[in-house]
Amino acid sequence: LFTRSNESGNCVATTVANNRTTDNNQSGMKIRSTITISVYAAVAAMSLYTPMARANMAMLAPLRTRLKILLDRHDISDAQYTQIVTVLVTNDEILDVSMKDHDDHATRPTLSNELVLIFLEWINEELTENRLVQDTADLIINLFTLYPPPGIETVNMSSTPNGPASASYTSNGVVQFLGNSNFAPSSGIYNGIWGYEIGVREYALQCNAVGLNILDVTDTNNIVKVQTIPMPGGNPWRDVATYSHYAYVAAQAGGNAWVIDLDQLSSSTPQGTDDNPITEDYIKDIGYLNWGHTVNVDKGLLFLNSAGGSTGCKILDLESDPMSPSVLVDNTVAYGGRDCHDSYVQTIGNSDILVSSDGYYKTWRIFDITNIRTTNTPIYLGVTPLITTKVYAHQSVMSEDGNTLFVFEEFNDFDIGIYNIQNPASPKLIRKFQWSDDDTMNAIVHNGFVRGDQLIVAYYEAGLRVFDISNVNIGITEVGKLETYRDPDSDGVFNNQIGLTGNYKGAW
């Protein structure tokens, strides 16, 4: 398992003990004996929860831009847009502040309690007069944090189990630290990461603001960066995934999508530092400016996830020409999709299922893409029930049997949710949970991955956490960890504390 830590700048190699061997259609990496080595996750950071940071964090595009997207899509009228930006919210700082970089999330000024109630009253009137649909109303409420202010009593009608996972392991539990590498400490954050195996050699594909870095990790005591492929943009968003012997890299902040044929990497003898084995004719810029907030590859398909309200996911076919993939679906918004901050694909029975994590819309949408190459149409199946609190639908993964969906929300409301999706048209919430010490040290979750009965999670300041998910109806147990933020050198000494900086640091 390779993780990425934003505070230490290390690419960390670890092993996670597992009771079974398995294959995973998302990574195509090898599984050795009873030790799962080749999950490749990335690692960064987030702030300790405070009402201000959670409620008014400026994620991605400014609010004015999001409103203009709704206007362009005819989800709101000219009159409604004008009412919001000239009457209800007249403070330009609220409307125009944006996320500057991943370590410095700007916060907006808060709306007064009185204005929150006025705004909600206006939304209710627009709904009553059928001038606004519920989906759009919920988005506006989430964007502007229009939740009952302090002093107004609310009742939680949910009986869903919710709380930190239990834990009784010692040391790192099922996790064993192997090694790390901080090969570019002055080049900004390390972001997306994936893996590639050829012959007897294994490589980590690590993105940063410079481009794609290729590290030989076969010997975790001697990790060697064999090549850096420079690319514009990508600070702070660049991601990578693989198909066959090709790597697909995409970015935002002025970055394009790229294809790299990895066939020139050594399959036997090690190559030296910056040997640059991949020549220019094996590297191709394929365009798609700013489409790569995140990237996913599965079923011979490339998913460029924009995290944007007007675009959603772009789906490309890799099978016919991997160096020049063709567009199958220009954007999933046209087929019922929304933000698509991230995507996940898994075969369930005879169907290929796509789950889109839809950001500010607070939901995870489910599509059937089994016949996408012949129909060019993702078939909308269902959506998770609306969450009434402020959350950001960030990422999702499934259990290996496809019955259970694990979702991760980045606004620190409930962290991880578990849904029964045996009927994808009607997902049922089973429980919510957090890392074992979340009640005393409130960290924020980022991404997760499933191997067998284990959920492996990048938990920002709480580091890497591993959970036993063998019986989600009974409960969740934390069984391992790696303190990538508090103890970045793995020497047993905590160099950092959770929640002191208020920024996004730790396990990506």
C-alpha positions as CSV (number, residue, x, y, z in Angstrom):
1,L,0.0,0.0,0.0
2,F,1.4,3.4,-1.0
3,T,0.0,6.5,0.7
4,R,0.9,10.2,0.4
5,S,1.3,12.5,3.3
6,N,1.0,16.3,2.8
7,E,2.7,17.4,6.0
8,S,5.8,15.3,5.7
9,G,5.8,15.2,1.9
10,N,6.4,11.5,2.0
11,C,5.3,8.7,-0.3
12,V,4.9,6.0,2.3
13,A,5.0,2.3,1.7
14,T,3.0,0.1,4.1
15,T,1.4,-3.3,4.1
16,V,-2.1,-4.1,5.3
17,A,-2.7,-7.6,6.6
18,N,-5.7,-9.4,5.0
19,N,-7.1,-12.8,5.6
20,R,-7.7,-13.5,1.9
21,T,-6.3,-12.8,-1.5
22,T,-8.4,-11.0,-4.1
23,D,-8.4,-9.1,-7.3
24,N,-9.7,-5.6,-7.7
25,N,-11.0,-4.3,-11.0
26,Q,-10.0,-0.7,-10.1
27,S,-6.3,-1.2,-9.8
28,G,-5.2,-4.3,-11.5
29,M,-2.3,-4.6,-9.1
30,K,-1.0,-7.8,-7.7
31,I,-1.9,-9.3,-4.3
32,R,0.8,-11.3,-2.5
33,S,-0.1,-14.2,-0.3
34,T,-2.1,-12.9,2.7
35,I,-0.6,-9.4,2.5
36,T,-2.3,-6.9,0.3
37,I,0.5,-4.8,-1.0
38,S,-0.8,-3.0,-4.1
39,V,-3.6,-0.6,-3.1
40,Y,-2.3,2.7,-4.2
41,A,-3.9,5.6,-2.4
42,A,-2.8,9.2,-2.1
43,V,-2.4,11.2,1.1
44,A,-2.9,15.2,2.1
45,A,-4.8,17.2,4.8
46,M,-7.8,19.0,6.4
47,S,-8.6,21.1,9.4
48,L,-10.1,20.1,12.7
49,Y,-13.8,20.8,12.6
50,T,-15.0,24.2,13.8
51,P,-18.4,25.6,12.9
52,M,-16.7,28.4,10.8
53,A,-14.4,26.0,8.9
54,R,-17.1,23.5,8.1
55,A,-20.0,25.8,7.5
56,N,-18.3,28.4,5.3
57,M,-15.4,26.7,3.7
58,A,-14.9,27.8,0.1
59,M,-14.7,24.6,-2.0
60,L,-13.7,25.0,-5.6
61,A,-15.7,27.6,-7.6
62,P,-17.0,30.8,-6.0
63,L,-20.7,30.9,-5.2
64,R,-21.3,33.5,-7.9
65,T,-19.9,31.1,-10.5
66,R,-22.1,28.3,-9.2
67,L,-25.2,30.5,-9.4
68,K,-24.3,31.5,-13.0
69,I,-24.0,27.8,-13.8
70,L,-27.6,27.3,-12.5
71,L,-28.7,30.3,-14.5
72,D,-27.1,28.9,-17.7
73,R,-28.8,25.6,-17.1
74,H,-32.1,27.3,-16.6
75,D,-32.3,25.9,-13.1
76,I,-32.9,29.4,-11.8
77,S,-34.3,32.4,-13.6
78,D,-32.7,35.8,-14.2
79,A,-35.0,37.2,-11.6
80,Q,-33.9,34.6,-9.0
81,Y,-30.3,35.1,-9.7
82,T,-30.7,38.9,-9.3
83,Q,-32.6,38.4,-6.1
84,I,-29.8,36.3,-4.6
85,V,-26.8,38.5,-5.6
86,T,-28.4,41.9,-5.2
87,V,-30.9,41.6,-2.4
88,L,-30.3,38.4,-0.3
89,V,-26.5,38.4,-0.4
90,T,-24.9,41.7,-1.2
91,N,-21.5,41.0,0.2
92,D,-19.1,40.3,-2.7
93,E,-16.6,38.6,-0.4
94,I,-19.3,35.9,0.3
95,L,-20.1,35.5,-3.4
96,D,-16.6,35.6,-4.9
97,V,-14.1,34.0,-2.4
98,S,-12.7,30.8,-3.8
99,M,-10.5,27.9,-2.8
100,K,-6.9,29.1,-3.4
101,D,-5.1,25.8,-2.8
102,H,-5.6,22.5,-1.0
103,D,-3.6,23.6,2.1
104,D,-5.4,27.0,2.4
105,H,-9.1,26.7,2.1
106,A,-10.5,30.2,2.3
107,T,-13.5,30.8,4.6
108,R,-16.4,33.0,3.7
109,P,-18.0,35.6,6.1
110,T,-21.1,34.2,7.6
111,L,-24.6,35.3,6.9
112,S,-26.4,36.8,9.8
113,N,-29.0,34.6,11.5
114,E,-31.7,37.0,10.4
115,L,-30.6,36.8,6.8
116,V,-30.5,33.0,6.9
117,L,-34.1,33.0,7.9
118,I,-35.1,35.5,5.2
119,F,-33.2,33.5,2.6
120,L,-34.9,30.3,3.7
121,E,-38.3,32.0,3.6
122,W,-37.6,33.2,0.0
123,I,-36.6,29.7,-1.0
124,N,-39.8,28.3,0.5
125,E,-41.9,30.8,-1.4
126,E,-40.2,29.9,-4.7
127,L,-40.9,26.2,-4.0
128,T,-44.5,26.9,-3.1
129,E,-45.1,28.8,-6.3
130,N,-43.3,26.1,-8.4
131,R,-40.6,28.5,-9.5
132,L,-37.9,26.3,-8.0
133,V,-37.5,22.6,-7.9
134,Q,-36.4,20.8,-4.7
135,D,-33.1,19.6,-6.0
136,T,-32.0,23.1,-6.9
137,A,-33.3,24.5,-3.6
138,D,-31.3,21.9,-1.7
139,L,-28.2,22.8,-3.6
140,I,-28.6,26.6,-2.8
141,I,-29.2,25.8,0.8
142,N,-25.9,23.7,0.9
143,L,-23.9,26.3,-1.0
144,F,-24.9,29.2,1.3
145,T,-25.0,27.1,4.5
146,L,-28.7,28.0,5.1
147,Y,-29.1,25.8,8.1
148,P,-31.0,26.7,11.3
149,P,-28.8,29.2,13.2
150,P,-27.8,28.8,16.9
151,G,-30.8,29.2,19.2
152,I,-33.3,27.6,16.9
153,E,-34.3,24.2,18.1
154,T,-34.0,21.3,15.7
155,V,-35.0,17.6,16.2
156,N,-32.9,14.8,14.8
157,M,-35.4,12.2,13.6
158,S,-32.8,9.8,12.3
159,S,-32.3,6.6,14.3
160,T,-29.3,5.5,12.1
161,P,-26.4,4.3,14.2
162,N,-23.6,7.0,14.2
163,G,-20.4,7.2,16.2
164,P,-16.7,6.4,16.3
165,A,-15.6,2.9,15.4
166,S,-14.4,0.7,18.3
167,A,-10.7,-0.2,18.4
168,S,-8.6,-2.5,20.6
169,Y,-5.5,-3.1,18.6
170,T,-1.9,-2.3,19.7
171,S,0.8,-0.4,17.9
172,N,-0.3,-0.1,14.2
173,G,-2.5,-3.2,14.2
174,V,-2.7,-4.8,10.8
175,V,-0.5,-2.1,9.2
176,Q,3.2,-2.5,8.8
177,F,5.4,0.5,7.8
178,L,7.9,-0.3,5.1
179,G,9.5,2.9,3.9
180,N,9.0,6.4,2.5
181,S,10.3,8.9,0.0
182,N,10.3,12.7,0.0
183,F,11.7,13.2,-3.5
184,A,10.5,16.8,-4.2
185,P,10.0,18.6,-0.9
186,S,9.9,22.1,-2.5
187,S,7.5,21.3,-5.4
188,G,4.2,21.8,-3.6
189,I,1.9,19.1,-2.4
190,Y,1.9,15.5,-3.7
191,N,-1.6,14.8,-5.0
192,G,-2.9,11.8,-7.1
193,I,-1.1,8.5,-6.9
194,W,-1.5,5.1,-8.5
195,G,0.6,2.0,-9.2
196,Y,2.0,0.0,-12.1
197,E,3.7,-3.4,-12.3
198,I,5.8,-4.8,-15.1
199,G,7.7,-8.0,-14.8
200,V,9.4,-8.2,-11.4
201,R,9.3,-4.4,-10.8
202,E,6.7,-2.2,-9.2
203,Y,6.3,1.5,-9.7
204,A,4.4,4.3,-7.9
205,L,3.0,7.0,-10.2
206,Q,3.0,10.1,-8.1
207,C,1.5,13.4,-9.2
208,N,2.4,16.9,-8.0
209,A,2.4,20.5,-9.3
210,V,5.4,19.7,-11.6
211,G,3.8,16.7,-13.4
212,L,4.0,12.9,-13.1
213,N,6.8,11.3,-11.1
214,I,7.6,7.7,-11.6
215,L,9.2,5.9,-8.6
216,D,10.6,2.4,-8.6
217,V,9.2,1.0,-5.3
218,T,10.3,-2.7,-5.8
219,D,12.8,-2.3,-2.9
220,T,11.0,-0.2,-0.3
221,N,14.3,0.4,1.4
222,N,15.6,2.1,-1.7
223,I,12.8,4.0,-3.5
224,V,14.2,5.6,-6.7
225,K,12.6,8.3,-8.8
226,V,13.4,7.2,-12.3
227,Q,11.6,10.0,-14.2
228,T,9.6,13.2,-13.8
229,I,7.4,14.1,-16.8
230,P,6.6,17.9,-16.6
231,M,3.0,19.1,-17.2
232,P,1.4,22.5,-16.9
233,G,-1.2,23.2,-14.2
234,G,-2.0,20.6,-11.5
235,N,-1.6,22.8,-8.4
236,P,-3.3,21.5,-6.4
237,W,-5.3,19.0,-8.5
238,R,-3.7,16.3,-10.6
239,D,-4.6,12.6,-10.7
240,V,-3.5,9.4,-12.4
241,A,-4.8,5.9,-13.2
242,T,-3.7,3.1,-15.4
243,Y,-5.1,0.9,-18.2
244,S,-2.9,-1.9,-19.6
245,H,0.6,-0.4,-19.9
246,Y,-0.8,3.2,-20.2
247,A,-1.0,5.9,-17.5
248,Y,-3.7,8.6,-17.8
249,V,-3.0,11.8,-16.0
250,A,-5.4,14.8,-15.9
251,A,-5.4,18.1,-13.9
252,Q,-7.1,21.3,-13.1
253,A,-5.7,24.8,-12.5
254,G,-4.6,25.1,-16.1
255,G,-3.8,21.4,-16.7
256,N,-4.7,19.1,-19.5
257,A,-5.1,15.3,-19.8
258,W,-2.1,13.2,-20.8
259,V,-1.4,9.6,-21.9
260,I,2.0,8.0,-21.1
261,D,2.9,4.6,-22.6
262,L,4.8,2.9,-19.7
263,D,6.2,0.1,-21.8
264,Q,9.8,1.5,-21.7
265,L,10.0,1.1,-17.9
266,S,12.3,-1.7,-16.9
267,S,10.6,-5.0,-16.1
268,S,13.8,-6.6,-14.7
269,T,16.9,-4.7,-13.7
270,P,16.5,-1.4,-11.7
271,Q,16.9,1.9,-13.4
272,G,18.8,4.8,-11.8
273,T,17.6,8.2,-10.5
274,D,16.3,10.3,-13.3
275,D,17.3,7.9,-16.0
276,N,14.2,9.1,-17.9
277,P,13.5,5.8,-19.7
278,I,10.2,7.0,-21.3
279,T,10.9,9.0,-24.5
280,E,8.9,11.9,-25.8
281,D,7.2,9.8,-28.5
282,Y,5.6,7.7,-25.7
283,I,4.0,10.8,-24.1
284,K,1.0,12.6,-25.4
285,D,-1.1,15.7,-24.4
286,I,-4.7,14.9,-25.3
287,G,-6.3,18.2,-24.2
288,Y,-9.4,18.3,-22.0
289,L,-8.3,21.4,-20.2
290,N,-9.3,21.5,-16.4
291,W,-11.3,18.2,-16.6
292,G,-9.1,16.3,-14.2
293,H,-10.1,17.2,-10.6
294,T,-10.0,13.4,-10.2
295,V,-9.5,10.5,-12.6
296,N,-10.8,6.9,-12.7
297,V,-10.1,4.1,-15.1
298,D,-12.1,0.9,-15.2
299,K,-13.7,-1.5,-17.8
300,G,-11.4,0.1,-20.5
301,L,-13.0,3.4,-19.8
302,L,-11.5,6.7,-18.7
303,F,-13.5,8.9,-16.4
304,L,-12.5,12.6,-16.2
305,N,-14.3,14.0,-13.1
306,S,-14.7,17.7,-13.2
307,A,-16.3,18.4,-9.8
308,G,-18.2,21.1,-11.7
309,G,-21.9,21.8,-11.6
310,S,-22.3,22.1,-15.4
311,T,-20.1,19.3,-16.6
312,G,-20.0,16.2,-14.3
313,C,-18.0,13.3,-15.6
314,K,-16.6,12.8,-19.2
315,I,-16.3,9.2,-20.2
316,L,-13.8,8.1,-22.9
317,D,-13.2,4.7,-24.5
318,L,-9.6,3.3,-24.1
319,E,-9.9,0.0,-25.9
320,S,-9.9,1.0,-29.5
321,D,-6.9,3.4,-29.3
322,P,-5.4,3.9,-25.9
323,M,-3.1,6.8,-27.0
324,S,-6.1,8.7,-28.5
325,P,-9.2,7.8,-26.5
326,S,-12.5,8.7,-28.0
327,V,-15.3,10.4,-26.1
328,L,-18.4,8.3,-25.4
329,V,-20.2,10.7,-23.0
330,D,-19.3,14.4,-23.2
331,N,-20.8,15.0,-19.7
332,T,-23.0,13.1,-17.4
333,V,-25.1,16.1,-16.4
334,A,-27.0,15.6,-19.6
335,Y,-28.1,12.2,-18.2
336,G,-29.1,13.1,-14.7
337,G,-25.7,13.6,-13.2
338,R,-24.5,16.4,-11.1
339,D,-21.0,17.7,-9.8
340,C,-19.1,14.4,-10.2
341,H,-16.3,15.2,-7.8
342,D,-15.2,11.5,-8.1
343,S,-16.5,8.3,-9.8
344,Y,-16.3,4.6,-9.0
345,V,-17.1,1.6,-11.2
346,Q,-17.8,-2.0,-10.3
347,T,-19.4,-5.0,-12.0
348,I,-22.4,-6.3,-10.1
349,G,-23.9,-9.4,-11.5
350,N,-24.1,-8.8,-15.3
351,S,-24.1,-5.0,-15.0
352,D,-21.3,-2.4,-14.9
353,I,-22.4,0.2,-12.3
354,L,-21.1,3.8,-12.0
355,V,-21.4,5.8,-8.8
356,S,-20.9,9.6,-9.1
357,S,-20.0,11.5,-5.9
358,D,-21.9,14.8,-6.5
359,G,-20.2,17.3,-4.2
360,Y,-22.5,20.1,-3.1
361,Y,-25.6,18.2,-4.2
362,K,-25.0,16.0,-1.1
363,T,-25.8,12.8,-2.9
364,W,-24.3,9.8,-4.7
365,R,-25.9,8.9,-8.0
366,I,-26.0,5.4,-9.5
367,F,-25.9,4.6,-13.2
368,D,-25.8,1.5,-15.4
369,I,-23.0,1.8,-18.0
370,T,-23.0,-1.8,-19.2
371,N,-23.7,-0.8,-22.8
372,I,-22.1,2.5,-22.8
373,R,-20.0,1.8,-25.9
374,T,-23.1,1.1,-28.1
375,T,-25.6,3.5,-26.6
376,N,-23.3,6.4,-25.4
377,T,-25.9,6.8,-22.7
378,P,-25.4,6.2,-18.9
379,I,-28.8,4.9,-17.5
380,Y,-29.8,6.6,-14.3
381,L,-30.8,4.0,-11.7
382,G,-31.1,5.9,-8.4
383,V,-29.7,8.2,-5.8
384,T,-28.9,8.2,-2.1
385,P,-31.6,9.9,0.0
386,L,-31.2,13.6,0.6
387,I,-29.1,14.5,3.6
388,T,-30.5,17.5,5.5
389,T,-27.2,18.7,7.0
390,K,-24.3,20.4,5.2
391,V,-22.1,17.8,3.6
392,Y,-19.9,17.5,0.5
393,A,-20.3,14.2,-1.4
394,H,-16.6,13.5,-2.0
395,Q,-15.9,9.9,-2.9
396,S,-17.4,6.4,-2.7
397,V,-16.4,2.7,-3.0
398,M,-18.3,-0.6,-2.9
399,S,-17.9,-3.8,-1.0
400,E,-16.6,-6.6,-3.2
401,D,-20.0,-8.3,-3.5
402,G,-21.6,-5.0,-4.7
403,N,-24.2,-5.0,-2.0
404,T,-22.8,-2.1,0.1
405,L,-21.8,1.4,-0.8
406,F,-19.3,3.3,1.4
407,V,-19.5,7.1,1.0
408,F,-17.1,9.8,2.2
409,E,-18.2,13.4,2.9
410,E,-15.6,16.2,3.3
411,F,-17.5,18.8,5.3
412,N,-17.0,16.8,8.6
413,D,-20.7,16.1,9.3
414,F,-20.7,12.3,9.6
415,D,-17.4,11.4,7.7
416,I,-18.3,7.9,6.4
417,G,-21.8,6.5,5.5
418,I,-22.8,3.0,4.6
419,Y,-25.7,2.3,2.3
420,N,-27.3,-1.0,1.3
421,I,-27.6,-0.8,-2.6
422,Q,-29.0,-4.2,-3.4
423,N,-31.8,-2.2,-4.9
424,P,-29.9,0.7,-6.6
425,A,-33.1,2.5,-7.2
426,S,-33.6,2.9,-3.5
427,P,-30.3,3.0,-1.4
428,K,-30.9,2.5,2.3
429,L,-28.6,4.1,4.9
430,I,-27.3,1.5,7.3
431,R,-25.0,3.5,9.6
432,K,-22.5,6.4,9.8
433,F,-19.2,6.2,11.6
434,Q,-15.8,7.9,12.2
435,W,-12.3,6.9,13.2
436,S,-11.9,5.6,16.7
437,D,-10.8,8.8,18.5
438,D,-13.0,11.2,16.5
439,D,-15.0,12.1,19.6
440,T,-12.0,13.7,21.2
441,M,-9.8,14.5,18.1
442,N,-12.1,15.5,15.3
443,A,-10.3,14.8,12.0
444,I,-11.9,15.0,8.5
445,V,-12.1,12.1,6.1
446,H,-10.9,12.1,2.5
447,N,-10.9,8.9,0.4
448,G,-11.3,5.1,0.9
449,F,-10.7,1.8,-0.8
450,V,-12.0,-1.8,-0.2
451,R,-9.9,-4.9,0.0
452,G,-11.8,-8.0,1.1
453,D,-13.4,-7.3,4.5
454,Q,-11.2,-4.2,5.1
455,L,-12.0,-0.5,4.3
456,I,-8.7,1.4,3.9
457,V,-9.2,5.1,4.5
458,A,-7.1,8.2,4.1
459,Y,-8.3,10.3,7.0
460,Y,-6.3,13.5,6.7
461,E,-4.9,14.4,10.1
462,A,-5.8,11.0,11.5
463,G,-3.6,9.4,8.9
464,L,-4.3,6.0,7.3
465,R,-7.0,4.0,9.1
466,V,-8.2,0.5,8.4
467,F,-11.6,-0.8,9.4
468,D,-13.1,-4.3,9.6
469,I,-16.3,-4.2,7.5
470,S,-17.2,-7.9,7.6
471,N,-20.6,-7.2,9.3
472,V,-21.7,-3.6,8.7
473,N,-25.1,-4.2,10.2
474,I,-23.6,-5.1,13.6
475,G,-20.8,-2.5,13.8
476,I,-17.5,-1.2,12.5
477,T,-14.1,-2.0,14.2
478,E,-10.9,-0.1,13.5
479,V,-8.1,-2.6,13.1
480,G,-5.0,-0.6,12.0
481,K,-3.5,2.7,11.4
482,L,-0.4,4.6,10.1
483,E,0.1,8.1,11.6
484,T,1.2,9.8,8.4
485,Y,0.5,13.3,9.8
486,R,1.2,13.2,13.5
487,D,4.2,10.9,13.1
488,P,5.4,11.4,9.5
489,D,8.8,9.7,10.1
490,S,7.2,6.7,11.8
491,D,9.7,7.0,14.7
492,G,7.0,6.9,17.4
493,V,7.2,10.6,18.1
494,F,4.2,12.9,17.3
495,N,5.6,15.9,15.5
496,N,2.1,17.3,14.8
497,Q,-1.2,17.4,16.6
498,I,-4.7,17.1,15.1
499,G,-6.6,20.3,14.7
500,L,-3.9,22.9,15.5
501,T,-3.4,24.3,12.0
502,G,-6.9,24.4,10.7
503,N,-5.7,23.4,7.3
504,Y,-5.9,20.3,5.1
505,K,-2.9,18.2,6.1
506,G,-2.4,14.5,6.5
507,A,-3.5,11.4,4.6
508,W,-4.9,12.2,1.1
